[in-house]
């Protein structure tokens, strides 16, 4: 699909969403408007209240507000869940762990989930948890002021997480640019301070909290050219909860309980945004409370989705992944999204 055709298709899809009840970020205000207002005849799956011990694969769990709120504000306990988190460096690692180990669930970016699910990872997406915080930081003296200036330049990716690179690649393809014309360079996070100061580094694509720290620690040399914290991407979910097929099939009430616990945490974040910084700050030893508050103020408003709204956004991501060759052009994005998403809360 050509970039111009994709843009027309995406605009058409967004118009349909608006007609159905507003933009995705507003129409599902905390998960309640669409489910309660438009589908009142669908009942919640009755929960048995039994205690459960679950293991989740989660990238960077020590800095994820949704997980920290769910764990420290009692949302897991409310649903009688004893949750063990297996830390992962990237979303790709979390998805791989779910596919090969005995995990009930994993959290990863949508751009990482969809290729994995197409390749056969035995899981279903059940809830979008938060928006993305991708930031493209550019060396000031490089002279780059537009996306096309990346052609032939060196762009750093701080780890092998494909979502950072995928996000920037999608933006380039939508502009008719070829991401393969960029010199991509993977650099471990521990070496970034040295690499950022090197003369051959032109730009870095990453996400918060690392993206914000690099931005604030290098204000004399770096500026943010673009990212997902503004515009229509700020209304789109990034981190998505996926449950293993085995877990859904063998314990549907447990699947519903975990999904509801994280949904409730997302709702709490939406209503208590100022309190999130206080919960998050103790986990960010290199940042003061004021810095954490400032970072959150420059991130998108909470976006969390279930059901039809989640499927619609996964179809948008599928369209974008086709642009960069991560999904085949031959599949229907809408049908694919419907096949990989599941409503585990309602019956």
N, C-alpha and C positions, 0 to 999 in steps of 0.2 A: 504494500500500500504506500503510495507517495505521501510525503509529509503534508502537502496541501490537502489531499483527500482526507487524511487523518484529522486535520484540524477541523474541517467541515463536519466530519462525523462526530467528533467530540462535542462541538458546539450544539449539534442537533440533539445529542444525548443529554446535555446539560439543560437545554430548553425543555425537554420532556420531564426532567427531574423537577425543574422549577414549576412546571404546570401541575405536577403531582403533589406539590406541597412545599416548594422552596428548595434552596440549595441543600446539598447533602449535609453540610455542617449545621444547618439550621433546622432542617426538616425532622431530624431525629434527636431533638433536644434532650440529650441524656437517655435516649432509648425509649422515651415514653410516648411522644406524640403519635408516631406512626402505629406503634403496636397497640396502644390503648385507644387512640382516636379513630383508627381506620380498620382495625381488625378485632373488635370487641368480642366476636364470637369465638375467637381462639383462646383456649384456656391454657394456663401454665401447666406443664407437666408436674403432677404432684410429687413432692419430695418426701423421702422417708425419714430424713433427719439422722440417718445413721452416720457414725464417725467414719471418715475415710482418710487414708494416708496416700497422697499422690506425689509423684515426682515430675517436675516440669523442667524443661531445658529453656534457658532464658539468657540472651546475650546482655552483657553489662548489667546484671541485676542490681548491683550496688548503686546505680545512678538512674534507675528507671522509676519515675514518680508513681506510675500505676502500681507496680509491684510493692514499692515501699508503703504506699497508702493502704493497699490491700492487707499487707502483713502487719503493719504497726497500728492501724486504726480498727483492726478487728473484723475485717470483712471475710477473711477465710474462716475465722472462728465462728462467725454468725451462721455459717453454713456447715459447721462441724467438720471442717477440712484441716488436716494436718499436712501442710504443703512443704515439700523439700525442693529447694531450687538447686539445679546443677548449673553453675555459671558457664557460659559459653562466650567466646570472644566475638563471634559474628553470628548473624542470622543463619547463614549457610551451615555453620556448625550445629546450631540448634536443630535445624531441619534434619540434618544427617543423623544426629543423635536420636531423634524421634523415630527415624526410619529403621535404625539398627539396634536400638536398646529398648528397655522396658519402661518407656516414659509414657505418661498419660497425655502430655500436651507439650507444645513448644510455642514460643513467641518469636516472630521474625518479621522483617519488612515484607510487604506484599510483593515487591519486585524480586525478592528471593523465593518466596513461597510458590509463586505460580509456575516457574520453570520446574521446580522440584516436584510439584503435584502432577504436572504434565508428564514427567519422567517416571511417575509411578509411586511416589511416596504415599504410603497408606494412611492418609489423614484427610480431614475436612476442616475448612475454615469456618469458625463459628462467631467470631466477634472482632471488630476493629477496635483497637484500644487507644491509639493516640496518633496525632498528625506527625509528619516528618519535620526534621530540623536540618536538612542538608544545607551546607554553605560552601560556595565556591569562593575561596580566598585567593586573591591575585596579588603578585608583587607589584607595588606601586610604580617602580621605575621600569617595569616591563613594557609600558605603553599600551597594555591591553585594556580596552574599554568596552569591547563587544564580544559576543560569544564566538564569532568567526575568527577572532584574533588568537584563539586557542590552536588553530591549525598549525602544525609543525612545532608546537611548544611542548614543554615537559610539564605534565600534570601528575602530582603526587596523590596516591591513594594509600592511606595509612595502614590498611590491612587487606586481606583478600576478600572481604565482604563485598559481594558484587553489587549491593544496592547503591552504594555511593557512586560507583562508576556507571551503573545502569541509569541512575537518575540523570547524570550529566549527559550521558550518551543519548538518552531520549530527547533532552532539550536540544541537543545538536541536530539530531535527525529531523526534528520538527522545523528547524531552520534550514533544512536542506544540506546540512553539513555531514561529513563522514567522520564518525568517532575514531575510525582506524587511522586517521591522519594526525591524531594526537599521539605524542610519546608518553604513554602511561608508565608510571614507575611506582612499584609497591615498596613502601618503606615502613618498617616496624615503628610502632608508636614511640618506643624508647629512643629512637634515633631522630625524631622529628625536629627537635630543637636545633640539632646540627644541620639537618637538611634544609630547614626553612631559611637558615642564614647563608646557605650555599648559593653562589651566583647562577648555577644552572637550573635552579628551581623557579619555574614561572608561576605555578598555581598549585593549589591543593584542594581536593574535594573531600569533605568529611561531614560529620554531623555532631550535634551537641552530645555530651558536654565538651568534648575535645574541640569541636569547631569554634565554640564560643571562647574557650580559653586561648586558643591560638589567635583568634581575632583580637582579643583584648590585650594579650601579652605582646603583640607585634603591631600595634597601631601605627608605628612610624614606618613600617615596611610593607604591611599588607592591608588590603581593603576587600570588602565583600562585594563581589561583582553581581552575584545572583544567588538564588537558593529557593527553598520550599517554604520559607517562613512568611511569605507574602503572596498575593495573587491567588489564583484558584487552587494551587497546590496546598495552600494553607487550610483549605476546606476539605482536604482529602486525607483519609486515614493512611497511616504508614505501618505501624506495628500492628500485627494481626495475630490473634490467638487461634492456633490449630490444634485439634484433638485427634488422637490416633483413632483409626477405624475400630480397632479392637476395644478401646475404652468406650467409644460411643455405643458399640453393639452389646458389650457385656455389662455395662453399667450406665444406662441412659440417665438415671437419676443423678449419678455422680457427675456426669458430663454437664447436666443442667446446673447442678450446684456450683461447679467451678465457674461456669460461664456467668452465672448470676452474681457470684462473689466479685468477679472482676468488673462486671457491668456496674455494680453498685459502687465500687471504688472509683470508676470513671465518673459516675454521677456526682460523687462527693467532691472530686477534684473540680468539676465544673462549677460547683456552688461555693467552694472554699479555696479559690485560687491563691489567696494571700497566705493561707496556712500551709500550702504545699511546700513553699520555700523553707519553712521551719522544719518540716519533716525531712526534706532532702538535704539540707545544709550539713548535718552531722556526718553524712556519707561522703561529702566532697571535701576532703581534708585540705585541699589546696585553694579553697574558695571560702570567703567570708559570707555571712548571711546576706549582706547587702549585694554581693556579687551574684549570688544564686537568685535573689529576687529580681535583679536586673536582667539576668539571662532569661528567666521565665517570662518576664514582661516583653521580651523580644522574640518569643516563640509563638507559634499559632495558638489560638484558643482551642480548648479541648474538642476533639472530634472522636466520637466512638459510635460504632454502627453495628446493627444486627440485621438479619433477614434480607429483605429486598434491597435496602440501601447498601448493605455490604456487597451483595451480588452486583449491583450496578457499578460500584466503584471497582470491583475486581475485573469487570468487563472492560472498563476504561484502561486499567493497567495492562490487561491482555492485549488491547490494541497497541499500546505503547511498546510492549515487549516484542510484538511482531515487527515494529519499526527497526529494532536493533538485532533481529534475528534470534531472539531468545525463545520465541514461540513460533510455530509454523504459520504461514499465511493462510493455510488451508482450513484451519479450525474456525468455528464460529465463536467469537469472543463471548457472546451472551450465553450460548449453550455450555461452553467450557466453564464460565463463572458459575452457572447454575449447578454444574456437576461437582464442583469442588467446594461449594458452600453448603452449610447445613444449619437449619434452625433446630437447636437441641432444647430450646426452652418451652416451646409450645406444642400442643397436641391437636 
